[in-house]
Amino acid sequence: MQTDCASVKPSKRPWGWFRVLVRGKGWWLKRLTLTGGATSLQRHSKRGEIWVLYVPPHATHRIIGRGSLLELAVGTPSERDVERLHDLYGRTGGEDGPECRVEKKVEKKRVRTPHTNAGAKSSS
């Protein structure tokens, strides 16, 4: 892993700042801190980006754009826990989405003991 190209000082931008934490051949890990602004509308032809963002409880947030993302909810995950402050699609409250319940499924297995086949005839 190559770390000699990591940024020592933050690089300031109109929307906040960033710092390259670790850089390797064909990748880097940057920390971006937004201080209330927005980044430029942009795209890349030679790289993809994966963003990990923590949104604490009660923080107002919205996602805009195209792409795929994974959500890891921490606390009491429920699709009903949504307070829509403004919605482009006319929805008001939390949706009745698929609620996941973690259930323990016990599978019964047949256990063969050495005496199970006692007296069985051999097919050879």
N, CA, C and O atoms as CSV, one atom per row, in Angstrom:
chain,resi,resn,atom,element,x,y,z
A,1,MET,N,N,0.849,-1.174,0.000
A,1,MET,CA,C,0.000,0.000,0.000
A,1,MET,C,C,0.890,1.231,0.000
A,1,MET,O,O,1.826,1.332,0.794
A,2,GLN,N,N,0.599,2.150,-0.880
A,2,GLN,CA,C,1.374,3.377,-1.010
A,2,GLN,C,C,0.683,4.491,-0.242
A,2,GLN,O,O,-0.485,4.787,-0.493
A,3,THR,N,N,1.398,5.114,0.697
A,3,THR,CA,C,0.790,6.169,1.493
A,3,THR,C,C,1.542,7.487,1.364
A,3,THR,O,O,1.177,8.461,2.021
A,4,ASP,N,N,2.584,7.545,0.535
A,4,ASP,CA,C,3.386,8.758,0.444
A,4,ASP,C,C,2.662,9.908,-0.240
A,4,ASP,O,O,3.126,11.045,-0.161
A,5,CYS,N,N,1.542,9.654,-0.907
A,5,CYS,CA,C,0.803,10.712,-1.587
A,5,CYS,C,C,-0.388,11.192,-0.769
A,5,CYS,O,O,-1.236,11.920,-1.285
A,6,ALA,N,N,-0.464,10.804,0.474
A,6,ALA,CA,C,-1.562,11.268,1.322
A,6,ALA,C,C,-1.400,12.754,1.598
A,6,ALA,O,O,-0.281,13.251,1.719
A,7,SER,N,N,-2.524,13.462,1.696
A,7,SER,CA,C,-2.487,14.897,1.967
A,7,SER,C,C,-2.214,15.134,3.438
A,7,SER,O,O,-2.870,14.554,4.303
A,8,VAL,N,N,-1.243,15.991,3.717
A,8,VAL,CA,C,-0.970,16.355,5.096
A,8,VAL,C,C,-1.955,17.434,5.536
A,8,VAL,O,O,-2.490,17.383,6.643
A,9,LYS,N,N,-2.187,18.408,4.662
A,9,LYS,CA,C,-3.105,19.506,4.969
A,9,LYS,C,C,-4.395,19.322,4.179
A,9,LYS,O,O,-4.379,18.762,3.083
A,10,PRO,N,N,-5.508,19.790,4.732
A,10,PRO,CA,C,-6.769,19.720,3.980
A,10,PRO,C,C,-6.724,20.639,2.759
A,10,PRO,O,O,-6.085,21.692,2.779
A,11,SER,N,N,-7.413,20.222,1.702
A,11,SER,CA,C,-7.539,21.029,0.494
A,11,SER,C,C,-8.887,21.742,0.559
A,11,SER,O,O,-9.933,21.097,0.486
A,12,LYS,N,N,-8.869,23.052,0.694
A,12,LYS,CA,C,-10.107,23.827,0.867
A,12,LYS,C,C,-10.853,23.968,-0.448
A,12,LYS,O,O,-10.249,24.116,-1.510
A,13,ARG,N,N,-12.176,23.919,-0.360
A,13,ARG,CA,C,-13.084,24.084,-1.492
A,13,ARG,C,C,-14.224,24.996,-1.046
A,13,ARG,O,O,-14.395,25.203,0.156
A,14,PRO,N,N,-15.020,25.557,-1.987
A,14,PRO,CA,C,-16.153,26.410,-1.605
A,14,PRO,C,C,-17.183,25.682,-0.728
A,14,PRO,O,O,-17.868,26.315,0.075
A,15,TRP,N,N,-17.291,24.374,-0.878
A,15,TRP,CA,C,-18.268,23.578,-0.147
A,15,TRP,C,C,-17.713,23.006,1.155
A,15,TRP,O,O,-18.465,22.401,1.919
A,16,GLY,N,N,-16.428,23.177,1.427
A,16,GLY,CA,C,-15.811,22.606,2.625
A,16,GLY,C,C,-14.351,22.290,2.373
A,16,GLY,O,O,-13.586,23.166,1.967
A,17,TRP,N,N,-13.959,21.052,2.608
A,17,TRP,CA,C,-12.579,20.648,2.388
A,17,TRP,C,C,-12.486,19.145,2.210
A,17,TRP,O,O,-13.422,18.412,2.527
A,18,PHE,N,N,-11.323,18.680,1.688
A,18,PHE,CA,C,-11.057,17.252,1.622
A,18,PHE,C,C,-9.587,16.991,1.912
A,18,PHE,O,O,-8.737,17.874,1.803
A,19,ARG,N,N,-9.324,15.759,2.280
A,19,ARG,CA,C,-7.957,15.317,2.528
A,19,ARG,C,C,-7.832,13.886,2.021
A,19,ARG,O,O,-8.686,13.049,2.313
A,20,VAL,N,N,-6.783,13.598,1.270
A,20,VAL,CA,C,-6.503,12.228,0.853
A,20,VAL,C,C,-5.854,11.524,2.034
A,20,VAL,O,O,-4.776,11.914,2.484
A,21,LEU,N,N,-6.517,10.484,2.534
A,21,LEU,CA,C,-6.008,9.758,3.702
A,21,LEU,C,C,-4.979,8.709,3.308
A,21,LEU,O,O,-3.921,8.600,3.928
A,22,VAL,N,N,-5.297,7.938,2.271
A,22,VAL,CA,C,-4.418,6.869,1.789
A,22,VAL,C,C,-4.563,6.798,0.283
A,22,VAL,O,O,-5.656,6.974,-0.256
A,23,ARG,N,N,-3.453,6.538,-0.392
A,23,ARG,CA,C,-3.485,6.424,-1.851
A,23,ARG,C,C,-2.684,5.205,-2.267
A,23,ARG,O,O,-1.583,4.973,-1.768
A,24,GLY,N,N,-3.241,4.433,-3.176
A,24,GLY,CA,C,-2.558,3.267,-3.723
A,24,GLY,C,C,-2.617,3.325,-5.236
A,24,GLY,O,O,-3.120,4.299,-5.798
A,25,LYS,N,N,-2.114,2.305,-5.900
A,25,LYS,CA,C,-2.127,2.282,-7.361
A,25,LYS,C,C,-3.560,2.046,-7.845
A,25,LYS,O,O,-4.114,0.964,-7.654
A,26,GLY,N,N,-4.144,3.047,-8.463
A,26,GLY,CA,C,-5.495,2.929,-8.996
A,26,GLY,C,C,-6.601,3.248,-8.003
A,26,GLY,O,O,-7.766,2.980,-8.300
A,27,TRP,N,N,-6.294,3.808,-6.838
A,27,TRP,CA,C,-7.334,4.144,-5.864
A,27,TRP,C,C,-6.811,5.151,-4.850
A,27,TRP,O,O,-5.604,5.340,-4.699
A,28,TRP,N,N,-7.743,5.790,-4.164
A,28,TRP,CA,C,-7.426,6.618,-3.005
A,28,TRP,C,C,-8.609,6.607,-2.062
A,28,TRP,O,O,-9.727,6.272,-2.453
A,29,LEU,N,N,-8.359,6.972,-0.830
A,29,LEU,CA,C,-9.404,7.114,0.168
A,29,LEU,C,C,-9.333,8.557,0.644
A,29,LEU,O,O,-8.341,8.979,1.238
A,30,LYS,N,N,-10.408,9.318,0.372
A,30,LYS,CA,C,-10.460,10.727,0.741
A,30,LYS,C,C,-11.523,10.938,1.798
A,30,LYS,O,O,-12.548,10.257,1.811
A,31,ARG,N,N,-11.270,11.882,2.678
A,31,ARG,CA,C,-12.296,12.342,3.612
A,31,ARG,C,C,-12.771,13.686,3.109
A,31,ARG,O,O,-11.978,14.618,2.978
A,32,LEU,N,N,-14.069,13.799,2.824
A,32,LEU,CA,C,-14.673,15.053,2.399
A,32,LEU,C,C,-15.522,15.583,3.543
A,32,LEU,O,O,-16.292,14.833,4.141
A,33,THR,N,N,-15.391,16.859,3.852
A,33,THR,CA,C,-16.215,17.488,4.874
A,33,THR,C,C,-16.958,18.640,4.224
A,33,THR,O,O,-16.344,19.615,3.791
A,34,LEU,N,N,-18.285,18.531,4.154
A,34,LEU,CA,C,-19.114,19.587,3.595
A,34,LEU,C,C,-19.588,20.484,4.734
A,34,LEU,O,O,-20.091,20.000,5.748
A,35,THR,N,N,-19.423,21.780,4.560
A,35,THR,CA,C,-19.774,22.724,5.626
A,35,THR,C,C,-21.057,23.471,5.302
A,35,THR,O,O,-21.247,24.596,5.764
A,36,GLY,N,N,-21.931,22.871,4.525
A,36,GLY,CA,C,-23.223,23.473,4.233
A,36,GLY,C,C,-23.436,23.799,2.779
A,36,GLY,O,O,-24.542,24.180,2.395
A,37,GLY,N,N,-22.424,23.664,1.959
A,37,GLY,CA,C,-22.562,23.950,0.537
A,37,GLY,C,C,-22.810,22.691,-0.257
A,37,GLY,O,O,-23.155,21.647,0.295
A,38,ALA,N,N,-22.630,22.800,-1.555
A,38,ALA,CA,C,-22.811,21.662,-2.452
A,38,ALA,C,C,-21.596,21.556,-3.363
A,38,ALA,O,O,-21.005,22.567,-3.741
A,39,THR,N,N,-21.233,20.353,-3.707
A,39,THR,CA,C,-20.157,20.168,-4.682
A,39,THR,C,C,-20.694,20.539,-6.058
A,39,THR,O,O,-21.900,20.708,-6.240
A,40,SER,N,N,-19.794,20.662,-7.017
A,40,SER,CA,C,-20.243,20.917,-8.385
A,40,SER,C,C,-20.929,19.671,-8.930
A,40,SER,O,O,-20.666,18.559,-8.471
A,41,LEU,N,N,-21.801,19.859,-9.901
A,41,LEU,CA,C,-22.395,18.741,-10.620
A,41,LEU,C,C,-21.300,18.227,-11.531
A,41,LEU,O,O,-20.807,18.978,-12.373
A,42,GLN,N,N,-20.909,16.989,-11.393
A,42,GLN,CA,C,-19.733,16.492,-12.093
A,42,GLN,C,C,-19.886,15.034,-12.472
A,42,GLN,O,O,-20.801,14.349,-12.016
A,43,ARG,N,N,-18.983,14.575,-13.306
A,43,ARG,CA,C,-18.877,13.161,-13.632
A,43,ARG,C,C,-17.420,12.848,-13.934
A,43,ARG,O,O,-16.607,13.751,-14.131
A,44,HIS,N,N,-17.099,11.560,-13.969
A,44,HIS,CA,C,-15.731,11.130,-14.194
A,44,HIS,C,C,-15.721,10.074,-15.294
A,44,HIS,O,O,-16.618,9.234,-15.362
A,45,SER,N,N,-14.714,10.117,-16.149
A,45,SER,CA,C,-14.617,9.108,-17.194
A,45,SER,C,C,-13.619,8.012,-16.842
A,45,SER,O,O,-13.643,6.944,-17.454
A,46,LYS,N,N,-12.743,8.253,-15.869
A,46,LYS,CA,C,-11.699,7.279,-15.565
A,46,LYS,C,C,-11.726,6.768,-14.128
A,46,LYS,O,O,-10.793,6.093,-13.694
A,47,ARG,N,N,-12.771,7.078,-13.399
A,47,ARG,CA,C,-12.859,6.561,-12.035
A,47,ARG,C,C,-14.310,6.474,-11.591
A,47,ARG,O,O,-15.169,7.225,-12.054
A,48,GLY,N,N,-14.558,5.555,-10.697
A,48,GLY,CA,C,-15.840,5.461,-10.014
A,48,GLY,C,C,-15.636,5.906,-8.578
A,48,GLY,O,O,-14.504,5.989,-8.103
A,49,GLU,N,N,-16.714,6.188,-7.895
A,49,GLU,CA,C,-16.619,6.627,-6.512
A,49,GLU,C,C,-17.625,5.864,-5.657
A,49,GLU,O,O,-18.752,5.607,-6.080
A,50,ILE,N,N,-17.207,5.516,-4.474
A,50,ILE,CA,C,-18.083,4.906,-3.481
A,50,ILE,C,C,-18.084,5.854,-2.300
A,50,ILE,O,O,-17.023,6.185,-1.772
A,51,TRP,N,N,-19.248,6.291,-1.881
A,51,TRP,CA,C,-19.354,7.226,-0.763
A,51,TRP,C,C,-19.986,6.537,0.424
A,51,TRP,O,O,-20.975,5.818,0.281
A,52,VAL,N,N,-19.422,6.752,1.584
A,52,VAL,CA,C,-19.987,6.284,2.839
A,52,VAL,C,C,-20.303,7.531,3.637
A,52,VAL,O,O,-19.420,8.349,3.895
A,53,LEU,N,N,-21.551,7.680,4.027
A,53,LEU,CA,C,-22.013,8.890,4.690
A,53,LEU,C,C,-22.798,8.516,5.930
A,53,LEU,O,O,-23.690,7.670,5.861
A,54,TYR,N,N,-22.491,9.118,7.045
A,54,TYR,CA,C,-23.250,8.887,8.273
A,54,TYR,C,C,-24.228,10.038,8.462
A,54,TYR,O,O,-23.832,11.204,8.478
A,55,VAL,N,N,-25.497,9.708,8.605
A,55,VAL,CA,C,-26.543,10.700,8.871
A,55,VAL,C,C,-27.094,10.404,10.258
A,55,VAL,O,O,-27.784,9.401,10.438
A,56,PRO,N,N,-26.806,11.254,11.247
A,56,PRO,CA,C,-27.274,10.979,12.612
A,56,PRO,C,C,-28.789,11.153,12.732
A,56,PRO,O,O,-29.398,11.808,11.886
A,57,PRO,N,N,-29.412,10.572,13.779
A,57,PRO,CA,C,-30.849,10.749,13.980
A,57,PRO,C,C,-31.219,12.230,14.031
A,57,PRO,O,O,-30.450,13.041,14.549
A,58,HIS,N,N,-32.371,12.585,13.507
A,58,HIS,CA,C,-32.944,13.932,13.479
A,58,HIS,C,C,-32.265,14.866,12.471
A,58,HIS,O,O,-32.649,16.032,12.379
A,59,ALA,N,N,-31.276,14.395,11.717
A,59,ALA,CA,C,-30.622,15.243,10.709
A,59,ALA,C,C,-31.472,15.258,9.443
A,59,ALA,O,O,-31.894,14.204,8.966
A,60,THR,N,N,-31.724,16.438,8.902
A,60,THR,CA,C,-32.479,16.580,7.665
A,60,THR,C,C,-31.582,16.146,6.505
A,60,THR,O,O,-30.429,16.570,6.418
A,61,HIS,N,N,-32.107,15.305,5.620
A,61,HIS,CA,C,-31.289,14.829,4.506
A,61,HIS,C,C,-32.152,14.461,3.305
A,61,HIS,O,O,-33.348,14.202,3.434
A,62,ARG,N,N,-31.512,14.443,2.127
A,62,ARG,CA,C,-32.140,14.063,0.864
A,62,ARG,C,C,-31.035,13.537,-0.050
A,62,ARG,O,O,-29.898,14.006,0.009
A,63,ILE,N,N,-31.371,12.570,-0.886
A,63,ILE,CA,C,-30.424,12.046,-1.865
A,63,ILE,C,C,-30.921,12.453,-3.243
A,63,ILE,O,O,-32.090,12.253,-3.571
A,64,ILE,N,N,-30.039,13.021,-4.043
A,64,ILE,CA,C,-30.379,13.413,-5.404
A,64,ILE,C,C,-29.322,12.835,-6.330
A,64,ILE,O,O,-28.132,12.909,-6.024
A,65,GLY,N,N,-29.726,12.267,-7.441
A,65,GLY,CA,C,-28.757,11.787,-8.413
A,65,GLY,C,C,-29.124,10.437,-8.976
A,65,GLY,O,O,-30.240,9.953,-8.791
A,66,ARG,N,N,-28.184,9.837,-9.661
A,66,ARG,CA,C,-28.338,8.507,-10.231
A,66,ARG,C,C,-27.271,7.612,-9.645
A,66,ARG,O,O,-26.186,8.077,-9.294
A,67,GLY,N,N,-27.567,6.357,-9.540
A,67,GLY,CA,C,-26.592,5.415,-9.025
A,67,GLY,C,C,-27.243,4.474,-8.042
A,67,GLY,O,O,-28.451,4.528,-7.813
A,68,SER,N,N,-26.456,3.637,-7.480
A,68,SER,CA,C,-26.901,2.619,-6.556
A,68,SER,C,C,-26.235,2.873,-5.226
A,68,SER,O,O,-25.076,3.286,-5.186
A,69,LEU,N,N,-26.936,2.637,-4.144
A,69,LEU,CA,C,-26.298,2.772,-2.846
A,69,LEU,C,C,-26.843,1.744,-1.885
A,69,LEU,O,O,-27.945,1.225,-2.062
A,70,LEU,N,N,-26.060,1.458,-0.870
A,70,LEU,CA,C,-26.475,0.554,0.190
A,70,LEU,C,C,-26.747,1.395,1.419
A,70,LEU,O,O,-25.992,2.319,1.721
A,71,GLU,N,N,-27.817,1.087,2.132
A,71,GLU,CA,C,-28.127,1.794,3.365
A,71,GLU,C,C,-27.980,0.831,4.529
A,71,GLU,O,O,-28.584,-0.241,4.543
A,72,LEU,N,N,-27.181,1.219,5.494
A,72,LEU,CA,C,-27.058,0.484,6.742
A,72,LEU,C,C,-27.686,1.361,7.807
A,72,LEU,O,O,-27.116,2.386,8.181
A,73,ALA,N,N,-28.842,0.976,8.297
A,73,ALA,CA,C,-29.540,1.754,9.318
A,73,ALA,C,C,-29.157,1.214,10.687
A,73,ALA,O,O,-29.115,0.001,10.893
A,74,VAL,N,N,-28.880,2.111,11.617
A,74,VAL,CA,C,-28.461,1.732,12.959
A,74,VAL,C,C,-29.475,2.282,13.946
A,74,VAL,O,O,-29.821,3.461,13.866
A,75,GLY,N,N,-29.948,1.492,14.847
A,75,GLY,CA,C,-30.956,1.919,15.819
A,75,GLY,C,C,-32.130,0.966,15.760
A,75,GLY,O,O,-31.980,-0.221,16.049
A,76,THR,N,N,-33.306,1.474,15.385
A,76,THR,CA,C,-34.494,0.655,15.190
A,76,THR,C,C,-34.969,0.862,13.754
A,76,THR,O,O,-35.846,1.692,13.516
A,77,PRO,N,N,-34.415,0.131,12.800
A,77,PRO,CA,C,-34.757,0.334,11.398
A,77,PRO,C,C,-36.226,0.030,11.106
A,77,PRO,O,O,-36.731,-1.036,11.460
A,78,SER,N,N,-36.906,0.979,10.455
A,78,SER,CA,C,-38.287,0.797,10.044
A,78,SER,C,C,-38.593,1.800,8.937
A,78,SER,O,O,-38.195,2.961,9.022
A,79,GLU,N,N,-39.292,1.359,7.910
A,79,GLU,CA,C,-39.705,2.269,6.842
A,79,GLU,C,C,-40.780,3.232,7.333
A,79,GLU,O,O,-41.056,4.233,6.671
A,80,ARG,N,N,-41.382,2.953,8.464
A,80,ARG,CA,C,-42.396,3.855,9.023
A,80,ARG,C,C,-41.780,5.027,9.775
A,80,ARG,O,O,-42.488,5.964,10.144
A,81,ASP,N,N,-40.473,4.988,10.006
A,81,ASP,CA,C,-39.775,6.051,10.732
A,81,ASP,C,C,-39.274,7.115,9.746
A,81,ASP,O,O,-38.073,7.354,9.627
A,82,VAL,N,N,-40.221,7.744,9.045
A,82,VAL,CA,C,-39.888,8.779,8.070
A,82,VAL,C,C,-40.786,9.989,8.335
A,82,VAL,O,O,-42.011,9.868,8.318
A,83,GLU,N,N,-40.195,11.126,8.573
A,83,GLU,CA,C,-40.946,12.384,8.660
A,83,GLU,C,C,-40.598,13.161,7.392
A,83,GLU,O,O,-39.505,13.715,7.279
A,84,ARG,N,N,-41.521,13.199,6.449
A,84,ARG,CA,C,-41.257,13.859,5.174
A,84,ARG,C,C,-41.482,15.360,5.325
A,84,ARG,O,O,-42.613,15.808,5.511
A,85,LEU,N,N,-40.413,16.125,5.245
A,85,LEU,CA,C,-40.488,17.575,5.370
A,85,LEU,C,C,-40.883,18.214,4.036
A,85,LEU,O,O,-41.587,19.223,4.004
A,86,HIS,N,N,-40.420,17.613,2.940
A,86,HIS,CA,C,-40.778,18.048,1.589
A,86,HIS,C,C,-40.583,16.845,0.687
A,86,HIS,O,O,-39.538,16.196,0.738
A,87,ASP,N,N,-41.565,16.541,-0.133
A,87,ASP,CA,C,-41.485,15.367,-0.988
A,87,ASP,C,C,-41.877,15.749,-2.403
A,87,ASP,O,O,-42.934,16.341,-2.618
A,88,LEU,N,N,-41.035,15.415,-3.366
A,88,LEU,CA,C,-41.294,15.726,-4.779
A,88,LEU,C,C,-42.434,14.892,-5.357
A,88,LEU,O,O,-42.937,15.202,-6.437
A,89,TYR,N,N,-42.849,13.836,-4.651
A,89,TYR,CA,C,-43.835,12.902,-5.180
A,89,TYR,C,C,-45.167,12.954,-4.437
A,89,TYR,O,O,-46.039,12.119,-4.677
A,90,GLY,N,N,-45.334,13.931,-3.533
A,90,GLY,CA,C,-46.607,14.103,-2.838
A,90,GLY,C,C,-46.856,13.177,-1.663
A,90,GLY,O,O,-47.966,13.145,-1.131
A,91,ARG,N,N,-45.864,12.433,-1.251
A,91,ARG,CA,C,-46.050,11.541,-0.103
A,91,ARG,C,C,-45.940,12.340,1.190
A,91,ARG,O,O,-45.316,13.400,1.225
A,92,THR,N,N,-46.553,11.820,2.252
A,92,THR,CA,C,-46.527,12.545,3.524
A,92,THR,C,C,-45.780,11.786,4.615
A,92,THR,O,O,-44.759,12.280,5.094
A,93,GLY,N,N,-46.233,10.635,5.018
A,93,GLY,CA,C,-45.614,9.920,6.132
A,93,GLY,C,C,-44.741,8.780,5.668
A,93,GLY,O,O,-44.416,8.658,4.487
A,94,GLY,N,N,-44.368,7.950,6.617
A,94,GLY,CA,C,-43.580,6.768,6.304
A,94,GLY,C,C,-44.398,5.763,5.518
A,94,GLY,O,O,-45.608,5.649,5.711
A,95,GLU,N,N,-43.757,5.058,4.661
A,95,GLU,CA,C,-44.433,4.072,3.814
A,95,GLU,C,C,-44.513,2.731,4.521
A,95,GLU,O,O,-43.665,2.403,5.350
A,96,ASP,N,N,-45.528,1.964,4.192
A,96,ASP,CA,C,-45.611,0.597,4.685
A,96,ASP,C,C,-44.759,-0.272,3.777
A,96,ASP,O,O,-45.259,-0.932,2.866
A,97,GLY,N,N,-43.476,-0.254,4.044
A,97,GLY,CA,C,-42.538,-1.050,3.256
A,97,GLY,C,C,-42.372,-2.426,3.861
A,97,GLY,O,O,-42.980,-2.754,4.879
A,98,PRO,N,N,-41.551,-3.213,3.228
A,98,PRO,CA,C,-41.324,-4.556,3.765
A,98,PRO,C,C,-40.529,-4.469,5.068
A,98,PRO,O,O,-39.349,-4.120,5.066
A,99,GLU,N,N,-41.184,-4.786,6.162
A,99,GLU,CA,C,-40.503,-4.784,7.455
A,99,GLU,C,C,-39.826,-6.136,7.624
A,99,GLU,O,O,-40.439,-7.175,7.378
A,100,CYS,N,N,-38.605,-6.124,8.029
A,100,CYS,CA,C,-37.854,-7.360,8.214
A,100,CYS,C,C,-37.894,-7.774,9.674
A,100,CYS,O,O,-37.634,-6.972,10.572
A,101,ARG,N,N,-38.212,-8.997,9.886
A,101,ARG,CA,C,-38.154,-9.536,11.234
A,101,ARG,C,C,-37.103,-10.629,11.231
A,101,ARG,O,O,-37.121,-11.523,10.385
A,102,VAL,N,N,-36.208,-10.551,12.163
A,102,VAL,CA,C,-35.166,-11.560,12.257
A,102,VAL,C,C,-35.717,-12.721,13.062
A,102,VAL,O,O,-36.065,-12.577,14.234
A,103,GLU,N,N,-35.789,-13.858,12.421
A,103,GLU,CA,C,-36.305,-15.045,13.084
A,103,GLU,C,C,-35.228,-16.114,13.086
A,103,GLU,O,O,-34.467,-16.267,12.131
A,104,LYS,N,N,-35.189,-16.836,14.169
A,104,LYS,CA,C,-34.244,-17.922,14.271
A,104,LYS,C,C,-34.931,-19.178,13.759
A,104,LYS,O,O,-35.943,-19.608,14.311
A,105,LYS,N,N,-34.396,-19.749,12.733
A,105,LYS,CA,C,-34.975,-20.962,12.179
A,105,LYS,C,C,-34.101,-22.133,12.602
A,105,LYS,O,O,-32.904,-22.172,12.318
A,106,VAL,N,N,-34.707,-23.059,13.268
A,106,VAL,CA,C,-33.982,-24.241,13.727
A,106,VAL,C,C,-34.265,-25.358,12.746
A,106,VAL,O,O,-35.418,-25.732,12.528
A,107,GLU,N,N,-33.223,-25.881,12.166
A,107,GLU,CA,C,-33.369,-26.950,11.194
A,107,GLU,C,C,-33.060,-28.277,11.869
A,107,GLU,O,O,-32.017,-28.433,12.505
A,108,LYS,N,N,-33.957,-29.214,11.730
A,108,LYS,CA,C,-33.730,-30.533,12.319
A,108,LYS,C,C,-32.912,-31.358,11.343
A,108,LYS,O,O,-33.208,-31.412,10.149
A,109,LYS,N,N,-31.886,-31.992,11.866
A,109,LYS,CA,C,-31.045,-32.850,11.039
A,109,LYS,C,C,-31.111,-34.270,11.590
A,109,LYS,O,O,-31.191,-34.494,12.798
A,110,ARG,N,N,-31.074,-35.207,10.669
A,110,ARG,CA,C,-31.003,-36.609,11.087
A,110,ARG,C,C,-29.539,-36.919,11.355
A,110,ARG,O,O,-28.672,-36.711,10.506
A,111,VAL,N,N,-29.293,-37.407,12.522
A,111,VAL,CA,C,-27.929,-37.760,12.894
A,111,VAL,C,C,-27.803,-39.268,12.853
A,111,VAL,O,O,-28.574,-39.990,13.487
A,112,ARG,N,N,-26.826,-39.732,12.101
A,112,ARG,CA,C,-26.604,-41.175,12.010
A,112,ARG,C,C,-25.597,-41.577,13.072
A,112,ARG,O,O,-24.533,-40.973,13.212
A,113,THR,N,N,-25.945,-42.574,13.790
A,113,THR,CA,C,-25.025,-43.122,14.785
A,113,THR,C,C,-24.460,-44.419,14.244
A,113,THR,O,O,-25.045,-45.008,13.336
A,114,PRO,N,N,-23.342,-44.880,14.775
A,114,PRO,CA,C,-22.728,-46.107,14.248
A,114,PRO,C,C,-23.661,-47.316,14.291
A,114,PRO,O,O,-23.556,-48.195,13.435
A,115,HIS,N,N,-24.561,-47.381,15.256
A,115,HIS,CA,C,-25.439,-48.548,15.357
A,115,HIS,C,C,-26.709,-48.409,14.507
A,115,HIS,O,O,-27.523,-49.332,14.475
A,116,THR,N,N,-26.898,-47.265,13.811
A,116,THR,CA,C,-28.086,-47.060,12.985
A,116,THR,C,C,-28.195,-48.112,11.890
A,116,THR,O,O,-29.283,-48.621,11.618
A,117,ASN,N,N,-27.059,-48.441,11.258
A,117,ASN,CA,C,-27.076,-49.388,10.150
A,117,ASN,C,C,-26.755,-50.820,10.598
A,117,ASN,O,O,-26.479,-51.687,9.769
A,118,ALA,N,N,-26.792,-51.055,11.886
A,118,ALA,CA,C,-26.497,-52.397,12.375
A,118,ALA,C,C,-27.501,-53.389,11.817
A,118,ALA,O,O,-28.708,-53.153,11.865
A,119,GLY,N,N,-27.025,-54.451,11.311
A,119,GLY,CA,C,-27.903,-55.496,10.783
A,119,GLY,C,C,-28.319,-55.242,9.339
A,119,GLY,O,O,-29.011,-56.066,8.742
A,120,ALA,N,N,-27.904,-54.106,8.771
A,120,ALA,CA,C,-28.259,-53.824,7.377
A,120,ALA,C,C,-27.426,-54.714,6.485
A,120,ALA,O,O,-26.253,-54.961,6.765
A,121,LYS,N,N,-28.029,-55.197,5.410
A,121,LYS,CA,C,-27.313,-56.071,4.483
A,121,LYS,C,C,-26.463,-55.229,3.543
A,121,LYS,O,O,-26.861,-54.144,3.118
A,122,SER,N,N,-25.322,-55.737,3.241
A,122,SER,CA,C,-24.402,-55.044,2.343
A,122,SER,C,C,-24.833,-55.326,0.917
A,122,SER,O,O,-25.288,-56.427,0.609
A,123,SER,N,N,-24.691,-54.336,0.045
A,123,SER,CA,C,-25.086,-54.501,-1.351
A,123,SER,C,C,-23.934,-55.024,-2.194
A,123,SER,O,O,-24.098,-55.155,-3.407
A,124,SER,N,N,-22.783,-55.328,-1.619
A,124,SER,CA,C,-21.653,-55.805,-2.412
A,124,SER,C,C,-21.621,-57.299,-2.508
A,124,SER,O,O,-20.727,-57.857,-3.145
